[in-house]
Amino acid sequence: MNKEDQLLFAAIEDKRRQCEERCMMTHSAFLDMRQAAELSRAMQGFSGVFLWGGYEDAERRICIFLPEYLAEDDARSGEECPLRILRVTLPKNGGGSLSHRDYLGALLALGIERSVAGDILVRPDGADIIVLESMADYLQRNYTGASRCVFAKTELLPIDQLSFGNQETYEKRDTVASLRLDGLVASAFNLSRGKAQEAIRQGLVSVNSFPAEKPDMAVGEGCRLVLRGMGKAILSTVGGTTRKDRIAIVWTRFK
């Protein structure tokens, strides 16, 4: 664990103690997948604590500590939820849709830390950005003055109104020698095996929202792979073997 993570987890431990001593819900800022995975291991055995990013497959999540009188469902949605949606809607004559990078750039242009915002779900006409309740009003007031989102409309919504948009997908069929992670990353994202292994070593690959650290990790049917900067893919089908003793697979790739 590096020094930055040590400081982060010390702050999170303070949140846990505040929850116990003051009998109130507390939470961290948003964690990336690697930080969330390390924290999840560190928090094993603790009750009243869970990770939540606004929806089940969220890549960026906060750590929530609950007092005894609150149930987990209370913190996942409704008035007690510490997350809000910043919905950004582009003008109809805006000249085309924006990318994830555009929306993120508009956030960072405000001089804020990345940790105040979670996943950004892009739609053709805009995006839903999951943000901390404590920063929601500020972001709504200032977001449209930043970057290419200058003419966009923003509104704040409860987390249960999250829109996933219409994510376009396509099927990709391939064969692999085995179900090792490095070979599957190479197959899904059209990389050489060496580049896939390097991406895994650099911490750029996650499986089912958790960082993958070993190139020889076994991956099964239904697993979701994310390669940072390259997108995500689901191993939707693992079939039989071919005449050359390779395994037939089908990917669902997200555009």
Solvent accessible surface area in square Angstrom, and as a share of the most:
residue,aa,sasa,rsa
1,M,128,0.57
2,N,78,0.40
3,K,153,0.65
4,E,124,0.56
5,D,0,0.00
6,Q,100,0.44
7,L,118,0.59
8,L,42,0.21
9,F,24,0.10
10,A,56,0.44
11,A,53,0.41
12,I,3,0.01
13,E,49,0.22
14,D,58,0.30
15,K,71,0.30
16,R,45,0.16
17,R,106,0.39
18,Q,55,0.25
19,C,9,0.05
20,E,119,0.54
21,E,135,0.61
22,R,154,0.56
23,C,74,0.44
24,M,81,0.36
25,M,36,0.16
26,T,9,0.05
27,H,47,0.21
28,S,7,0.04
29,A,35,0.27
30,F,5,0.02
31,L,0,0.00
32,D,42,0.22
33,M,22,0.10
34,R,85,0.31
35,Q,23,0.10
36,A,0,0.00
37,A,7,0.05
38,E,37,0.17
39,L,3,0.02
40,S,40,0.26
41,R,138,0.50
42,A,60,0.47
43,M,25,0.11
44,Q,137,0.61
45,G,87,0.83
46,F,92,0.38
47,S,110,0.71
48,G,36,0.34
49,V,29,0.17
50,F,22,0.09
51,L,34,0.17
52,W,22,0.08
53,G,0,0.00
54,G,9,0.08
55,Y,37,0.14
56,E,139,0.62
57,D,78,0.40
58,A,1,0.00
59,E,47,0.21
60,R,39,0.14
61,R,28,0.10
62,I,0,0.00
63,C,1,0.01
64,I,0,0.00
65,F,5,0.02
66,L,22,0.11
67,P,9,0.06
68,E,178,0.80
69,Y,144,0.55
70,L,25,0.12
71,A,57,0.44
72,E,70,0.31
73,D,106,0.55
74,D,57,0.30
75,A,0,0.00
76,R,55,0.20
77,S,45,0.29
78,G,45,0.44
79,E,181,0.81
80,E,81,0.36
81,C,9,0.05
82,P,8,0.05
83,L,1,0.01
84,R,61,0.22
85,I,0,0.00
86,L,0,0.00
87,R,45,0.16
88,V,0,0.00
89,T,44,0.26
90,L,21,0.11
91,P,50,0.31
92,K,214,0.91
93,N,138,0.71
94,G,45,0.44
95,G,78,0.75
96,G,54,0.52
97,S,67,0.43
98,L,15,0.07
99,S,56,0.36
100,H,84,0.38
101,R,202,0.74
102,D,26,0.13
103,Y,0,0.00
104,L,39,0.19
105,G,30,0.29
106,A,0,0.00
107,L,2,0.01
108,L,81,0.40
109,A,70,0.54
110,L,40,0.20
111,G,70,0.67
112,I,25,0.13
113,E,127,0.57
114,R,60,0.22
115,S,36,0.23
116,V,20,0.11
117,A,1,0.01
118,G,0,0.00
119,D,13,0.07
120,I,10,0.05
121,L,21,0.11
122,V,51,0.29
123,R,25,0.09
124,P,99,0.62
125,D,72,0.37
126,G,0,0.00
127,A,0,0.00
128,D,0,0.00
129,I,0,0.00
130,I,0,0.00
131,V,0,0.00
132,L,13,0.06
133,E,78,0.35
134,S,93,0.60
135,M,48,0.21
136,A,1,0.01
137,D,86,0.44
138,Y,79,0.30
139,L,0,0.00
140,Q,59,0.26
141,R,168,0.61
142,N,52,0.27
143,Y,0,0.00
144,T,32,0.19
145,G,66,0.63
146,A,7,0.06
147,S,63,0.41
148,R,147,0.54
149,C,0,0.00
150,V,74,0.43
151,F,165,0.69
152,A,10,0.08
153,K,133,0.56
154,T,21,0.12
155,E,59,0.27
156,L,28,0.14
157,L,25,0.12
158,P,53,0.34
159,I,7,0.04
160,D,101,0.52
161,Q,91,0.41
162,L,25,0.12
163,S,32,0.21
164,F,99,0.41
165,G,31,0.30
166,N,132,0.68
167,Q,93,0.41
168,E,113,0.51
169,T,63,0.37
170,Y,92,0.35
171,E,112,0.50
172,K,42,0.18
173,R,176,0.64
174,D,49,0.26
175,T,44,0.25
176,V,8,0.04
177,A,64,0.49
178,S,40,0.26
179,L,48,0.24
180,R,82,0.30
181,L,0,0.00
182,D,0,0.00
183,G,12,0.12
184,L,0,0.00
185,V,0,0.00
186,A,14,0.11
187,S,11,0.07
188,A,0,0.00
189,F,3,0.01
190,N,116,0.60
191,L,47,0.24
192,S,63,0.41
193,R,101,0.37
194,G,45,0.43
195,K,137,0.58
196,A,0,0.00
197,Q,47,0.21
198,E,73,0.33
199,A,10,0.08
200,I,2,0.01
201,R,150,0.55
202,Q,109,0.48
203,G,27,0.26
204,L,48,0.24
205,V,2,0.01
206,S,0,0.00
207,V,8,0.04
208,N,72,0.37
209,S,9,0.06
210,F,86,0.36
211,P,28,0.18
212,A,3,0.02
213,E,118,0.53
214,K,135,0.57
215,P,32,0.20
216,D,82,0.43
217,M,72,0.32
218,A,85,0.66
219,V,4,0.02
220,G,33,0.31
221,E,105,0.47
222,G,50,0.49
223,C,23,0.14
224,R,23,0.08
225,L,0,0.00
226,V,11,0.06
227,L,7,0.03
228,R,140,0.51
229,G,81,0.78
230,M,94,0.42
231,G,35,0.34
232,K,45,0.19
233,A,0,0.00
234,I,48,0.24
235,L,0,0.00
236,S,45,0.29
237,T,60,0.35
238,V,41,0.23
239,G,36,0.35
240,G,53,0.51
241,T,91,0.53
242,T,54,0.31
243,R,252,0.92
244,K,172,0.73
245,D,111,0.57
246,R,90,0.33
247,I,33,0.17
248,A,37,0.29
249,I,2,0.01
250,V,13,0.08
251,W,0,0.00
252,T,32,0.19
253,R,23,0.09
254,F,34,0.14
255,K,160,0.68
